[in-house]
């Protein structure tokens, strides 16, 4: 299974924190996310969401999910011949960003299985508990991530496969710990994930 990293590359200011509130209510948050001009995203790809509004040292993961099929009436492959080879995940652009853009901007549908509640912290705080995301700098210091030179450049890019199992492990442990403090949610249907 391919694992991809999504972040807000275009500064669209997605409502990140709705993700956790839906999860806390036991609902699977479903929405769309821009992948700029990447055409290789497939239904079933695992995705991690990275908080890109902070410095590189504070950057961390705040949600995980999967790419899902868009509603049939929104699938790009049925809208235009130019998109006929795209997977069913690609959907129409809700903001019509392409009207005045030279660059093609594509979106895919996703569904979350876990999320951290960002309202519980202030990313600009100087306190010890300034961030509850799963910090990327922290991960790079762990033995399982030895040799990882990952620095996100484009939303939707593939995370190195050899580190995915460790990322899944650290994510699930992090979320379970925060769930005890009502700061994160790992939805039950995804706890018995296939290895």
Secondary structure as a PSIPRED ss2 file (coil, helix, strand):
# PSIPRED VFORMAT (PSIPRED V4.0)

   1 X C   1.000  0.000  0.000
   2 X C   1.000  0.000  0.000
   3 X E   0.000  0.000  1.000
   4 X E   0.000  0.000  1.000
   5 X E   0.000  0.000  1.000
   6 X E   0.000  0.000  1.000
   7 X C   1.000  0.000  0.000
   8 X C   1.000  0.000  0.000
   9 X C   1.000  0.000  0.000
  10 X C   1.000  0.000  0.000
  11 X C   1.000  0.000  0.000
  12 X C   1.000  0.000  0.000
  13 X C   1.000  0.000  0.000
  14 X C   1.000  0.000  0.000
  15 X C   1.000  0.000  0.000
  16 X H   0.000  1.000  0.000
  17 X H   0.000  1.000  0.000
  18 X H   0.000  1.000  0.000
  19 X H   0.000  1.000  0.000
  20 X H   0.000  1.000  0.000
  21 X H   0.000  1.000  0.000
  22 X H   0.000  1.000  0.000
  23 X H   0.000  1.000  0.000
  24 X H   0.000  1.000  0.000
  25 X C   1.000  0.000  0.000
  26 X C   1.000  0.000  0.000
  27 X C   1.000  0.000  0.000
  28 X C   1.000  0.000  0.000
  29 X C   1.000  0.000  0.000
  30 X E   0.000  0.000  1.000
  31 X E   0.000  0.000  1.000
  32 X E   0.000  0.000  1.000
  33 X E   0.000  0.000  1.000
  34 X E   0.000  0.000  1.000
  35 X E   0.000  0.000  1.000
  36 X E   0.000  0.000  1.000
  37 X C   1.000  0.000  0.000
  38 X C   1.000  0.000  0.000
  39 X C   1.000  0.000  0.000
  40 X C   1.000  0.000  0.000
  41 X C   1.000  0.000  0.000
  42 X C   1.000  0.000  0.000
  43 X C   1.000  0.000  0.000
  44 X C   1.000  0.000  0.000
  45 X C   1.000  0.000  0.000
  46 X E   0.000  0.000  1.000
  47 X E   0.000  0.000  1.000
  48 X E   0.000  0.000  1.000
  49 X E   0.000  0.000  1.000
  50 X E   0.000  0.000  1.000
  51 X C   1.000  0.000  0.000
  52 X C   1.000  0.000  0.000
  53 X C   1.000  0.000  0.000
  54 X C   1.000  0.000  0.000
  55 X C   1.000  0.000  0.000
  56 X C   1.000  0.000  0.000
  57 X C   1.000  0.000  0.000
  58 X C   1.000  0.000  0.000
  59 X C   1.000  0.000  0.000
  60 X E   0.000  0.000  1.000
  61 X E   0.000  0.000  1.000
  62 X E   0.000  0.000  1.000
  63 X E   0.000  0.000  1.000
  64 X E   0.000  0.000  1.000
  65 X E   0.000  0.000  1.000
  66 X E   0.000  0.000  1.000
  67 X E   0.000  0.000  1.000
  68 X E   0.000  0.000  1.000
  69 X C   1.000  0.000  0.000
  70 X C   1.000  0.000  0.000
  71 X C   1.000  0.000  0.000
  72 X H   0.000  1.000  0.000
  73 X H   0.000  1.000  0.000
  74 X H   0.000  1.000  0.000
  75 X E   0.000  0.000  1.000
  76 X H   0.000  1.000  0.000
  77 X H   0.000  1.000  0.000
  78 X H   0.000  1.000  0.000
  79 X C   1.000  0.000  0.000
  80 X C   1.000  0.000  0.000
  81 X H   0.000  1.000  0.000
  82 X H   0.000  1.000  0.000
  83 X H   0.000  1.000  0.000
  84 X C   1.000  0.000  0.000
  85 X C   1.000  0.000  0.000
  86 X C   1.000  0.000  0.000
  87 X C   1.000  0.000  0.000
  88 X C   1.000  0.000  0.000
  89 X C   1.000  0.000  0.000
  90 X E   0.000  0.000  1.000
  91 X E   0.000  0.000  1.000
  92 X C   1.000  0.000  0.000
  93 X C   1.000  0.000  0.000
  94 X C   1.000  0.000  0.000
  95 X C   1.000  0.000  0.000
  96 X C   1.000  0.000  0.000
  97 X H   0.000  1.000  0.000
  98 X H   0.000  1.000  0.000
  99 X H   0.000  1.000  0.000
 100 X H   0.000  1.000  0.000
 101 X C   1.000  0.000  0.000
 102 X C   1.000  0.000  0.000
 103 X C   1.000  0.000  0.000
 104 X C   1.000  0.000  0.000
 105 X C   1.000  0.000  0.000
 106 X E   0.000  0.000  1.000
 107 X E   0.000  0.000  1.000
 108 X E   0.000  0.000  1.000
 109 X E   0.000  0.000  1.000
 110 X E   0.000  0.000  1.000
 111 X E   0.000  0.000  1.000
 112 X E   0.000  0.000  1.000
 113 X E   0.000  0.000  1.000
 114 X E   0.000  0.000  1.000
 115 X E   0.000  0.000  1.000
 116 X E   0.000  0.000  1.000
 117 X C   1.000  0.000  0.000
 118 X H   0.000  1.000  0.000
 119 X H   0.000  1.000  0.000
 120 X H   0.000  1.000  0.000
 121 X C   1.000  0.000  0.000
 122 X C   1.000  0.000  0.000
 123 X C   1.000  0.000  0.000
 124 X C   1.000  0.000  0.000
 125 X C   1.000  0.000  0.000
 126 X C   1.000  0.000  0.000
 127 X C   1.000  0.000  0.000
 128 X C   1.000  0.000  0.000
 129 X C   1.000  0.000  0.000
 130 X C   1.000  0.000  0.000
 131 X C   1.000  0.000  0.000
 132 X C   1.000  0.000  0.000
 133 X C   1.000  0.000  0.000
 134 X E   0.000  0.000  1.000
 135 X E   0.000  0.000  1.000
 136 X H   0.000  1.000  0.000
 137 X H   0.000  1.000  0.000
 138 X H   0.000  1.000  0.000
 139 X H   0.000  1.000  0.000
 140 X H   0.000  1.000  0.000
 141 X C   1.000  0.000  0.000
 142 X C   1.000  0.000  0.000
 143 X H   0.000  1.000  0.000
 144 X H   0.000  1.000  0.000
 145 X H   0.000  1.000  0.000
 146 X C   1.000  0.000  0.000
 147 X C   1.000  0.000  0.000
 148 X C   1.000  0.000  0.000
 149 X C   1.000  0.000  0.000
 150 X C   1.000  0.000  0.000
 151 X C   1.000  0.000  0.000
 152 X C   1.000  0.000  0.000
 153 X C   1.000  0.000  0.000
 154 X C   1.000  0.000  0.000
 155 X C   1.000  0.000  0.000
 156 X C   1.000  0.000  0.000
 157 X E   0.000  0.000  1.000
 158 X E   0.000  0.000  1.000
 159 X C   1.000  0.000  0.000
 160 X C   1.000  0.000  0.000
 161 X H   0.000  1.000  0.000
 162 X H   0.000  1.000  0.000
 163 X H   0.000  1.000  0.000
 164 X H   0.000  1.000  0.000
 165 X H   0.000  1.000  0.000
 166 X H   0.000  1.000  0.000
 167 X H   0.000  1.000  0.000
 168 X H   0.000  1.000  0.000
 169 X H   0.000  1.000  0.000
 170 X H   0.000  1.000  0.000
 171 X H   0.000  1.000  0.000
 172 X H   0.000  1.000  0.000
 173 X H   0.000  1.000  0.000
 174 X H   0.000  1.000  0.000
 175 X H   0.000  1.000  0.000
 176 X H   0.000  1.000  0.000
 177 X H   0.000  1.000  0.000
 178 X H   0.000  1.000  0.000
 179 X H   0.000  1.000  0.000
 180 X C   1.000  0.000  0.000
 181 X C   1.000  0.000  0.000
 182 X C   1.000  0.000  0.000
 183 X C   1.000  0.000  0.000
 184 X E   0.000  0.000  1.000
 185 X E   0.000  0.000  1.000
 186 X E   0.000  0.000  1.000
 187 X C   1.000  0.000  0.000
 188 X H   0.000  1.000  0.000
 189 X H   0.000  1.000  0.000
 190 X H   0.000  1.000  0.000
 191 X C   1.000  0.000  0.000
 192 X C   1.000  0.000  0.000
 193 X C   1.000  0.000  0.000
 194 X C   1.000  0.000  0.000
 195 X C   1.000  0.000  0.000
